[in-house]
Amino acid sequence: MAGIIFNLSDVLTDQIECYEGLYTLSTYKKTAIVNKDLDLLKEVTAREEEFLGRINILNQQRESILKDIALVSALDYKTITITTLVKKIGESKDISIKLLAQRDELHQVLDKVKAQNNQNKQLLAQSMEFVEYNLNAITSTQFEGMTPNYSKPKGFGNSYGGDDSISLFDFKQ
């Protein structure tokens, strides 16, 4: 079981590194949004997708390792956590201390990523509101003083050459 637990620790280390990378990218994204740098924003988004793909693979590895640990240790896979695993192997062991530290570090990094993503979301919403405001301002000034006119211009009589007030579909009874 010790080998499986070390594998779990390695996967957690990789996940922490990936989430730290995501956090760094989200700070670049903030800079791109504030500076309206669409090229940087595009590049950051592409890199984020790479990180998310790697995180997905690591999550699958972690789940597989947890299933193996559950089989070996007679713990329920659906309820297994780092805390229950540490209690099972002993809280004073070096690997237990490392797992608990990794769990805490992972929570901290996830909180940082969530906070930065929320800030980026707010900045994007403000940018969209600003763009919408500007579009409304531009379109309202372009058409200022113009009124829609759906009637036939004067001088364009009906197709029979008669009175201008009678259209093709008008008829007298």
C-alpha positions in Angstrom: 0.0 0.0 0.0 2.9 2.3 0.6 3.7 2.5 -3.1 0.2 3.5 -4.0 0.2 6.2 -1.4 3.5 7.6 -2.8 1.8 7.6 -6.2 -1.1 9.6 -4.8 1.4 12.1 -3.3 3.1 12.5 -6.7 -0.2 13.1 -8.4 -1.2 15.7 -5.8 2.2 17.4 -6.3 1.5 17.6 -10.0 -2.0 18.9 -9.5 -0.7 21.6 -7.2 1.8 22.6 -9.9 -0.9 22.7 -12.5 -3.2 24.8 -10.4 -0.4 27.2 -9.6 0.2 27.5 -13.4 -3.6 28.2 -13.9 -3.4 30.9 -11.2 -0.4 32.5 -13.0 -2.3 32.4 -16.3 -5.4 33.9 -14.7 -3.2 36.9 -13.5 -2.0 37.3 -17.1 -5.6 37.1 -18.2 -6.5 39.9 -15.9 -3.7 42.0 -17.4 -4.9 41.2 -20.9 -8.5 42.2 -20.0 -7.5 45.5 -18.3 -5.1 46.4 -21.2 -7.6 45.2 -23.8 -4.9 43.0 -25.4 -6.9 40.4 -27.4 -3.8 38.6 -28.7 -2.5 38.0 -25.1 -6.0 37.0 -24.0 -6.2 34.4 -26.9 -2.8 33.0 -26.0 -3.6 32.8 -22.3 -6.9 31.0 -23.1 -5.1 28.5 -25.3 -2.6 27.8 -22.5 -5.4 27.4 -20.0 -7.0 24.8 -22.1 -3.7 22.9 -22.1 -3.5 23.1 -18.3 -7.1 22.0 -18.0 -6.4 19.0 -20.1 -3.5 18.0 -17.9 -5.6 18.6 -14.8 -8.3 16.3 -16.2 -5.7 13.5 -16.8 -4.3 14.0 -13.2 -7.9 13.8 -11.8 -8.4 10.5 -13.6 -5.1 9.2 -12.2 -6.0 10.4 -8.7 -9.4 8.6 -8.9 -7.8 5.4 -10.1 -5.2 5.5 -7.3 -8.0 6.2 -4.7 -9.9 3.2 -6.1 -6.8 1.0 -5.7 -6.2 2.3 -2.1 -9.9 1.6 -1.3 -9.5 -2.0 -2.5 -6.3 -2.6 -0.6 -7.3 -0.8 2.6 -10.9 -1.9 2.8 -12.0 1.7 2.8 -15.2 2.8 1.0 -14.1 4.5 -2.3 -17.0 6.9 -2.3 -16.1 8.3 1.2 -12.3 8.1 1.1 -10.5 11.4 1.8 -7.0 12.4 2.7 -8.1 12.6 6.3 -9.6 9.1 6.4 -6.5 7.8 4.6 -4.1 9.5 7.1 -6.1 8.0 10.0 -5.8 4.6 8.4 -2.0 4.7 7.9 -1.2 6.7 11.1 -1.0 10.4 11.5 2.6 10.6 12.7 4.1 9.0 9.6 6.1 11.2 7.2 3.8 10.4 4.3 0.7 11.3 6.3 2.2 14.7 7.2 3.1 15.3 3.6 -0.4 14.3 2.4 -2.1 16.7 4.8 0.3 19.5 3.8 -0.5 18.8 0.1 -4.2 18.8 0.8 -4.0 22.2 2.5 -1.8 23.6 -0.2 -4.2 22.3 -2.9 -7.1 24.0 -1.1 -5.2 27.3 -0.9 -4.2 27.2 -4.5 -7.8 26.4 -5.6 -9.1 29.3 -3.5 -6.6 31.6 -5.2 -7.6 30.4 -8.7 -11.3 30.8 -7.8 -10.9 34.3 -6.5 -8.8 35.4 -9.5 -11.3 33.8 -11.9 -14.2 35.7 -10.2 -12.3 38.9 -10.5 -11.7 38.2 -14.2 -15.3 37.4 -14.6 -16.3 40.8 -13.1 -13.8 42.6 -15.3 -15.1 40.9 -18.4 -18.7 41.8 -17.4 -17.6 45.5 -17.0 -15.8 45.4 -20.3 -18.9 44.0 -22.0 -21.1 46.7 -20.4 -18.7 49.4 -21.6 -18.7 48.0 -25.1 -22.5 47.8 -25.1 -22.7 51.4 -23.8 -20.4 52.6 -26.5 -22.3 50.8 -29.2 -25.6 52.3 -28.0 -24.0 55.7 -27.9 -22.6 55.4 -31.4 -25.8 54.1 -33.0 -28.0 56.7 -31.2 -25.8 59.6 -32.5 -25.6 58.2 -36.1 -29.4 58.1 -36.5 -30.1 61.3 -34.5 -32.6 63.5 -36.3 -33.7 60.8 -38.7 -37.2 59.5 -38.5 -38.4 56.4 -40.3 -40.6 57.2 -43.3 -42.5 54.4 -44.7 -44.7 56.4 -47.2 -44.1 56.8 -50.8 -42.0 59.8 -51.8 -43.8 62.7 -53.4 -43.7 62.7 -57.2 -43.9 58.9 -57.4 -47.4 58.4 -58.6 -49.1 55.1 -59.0 -48.1 52.7 -61.7 -51.0 53.9 -63.9 -49.7 57.5 -64.0 -52.6 58.9 -62.0 -53.0 60.7 -58.7 -50.0 60.6 -56.3 -52.3 59.8 -53.4 -53.5 56.5 -54.9 -51.2 53.5 -54.8 -51.3 50.4 -57.0 -53.6 48.6 -54.6 -55.9 51.5 -53.8 -59.1 51.7 -55.8 -62.2 53.8 -55.8 -65.6 52.4 -55.5 
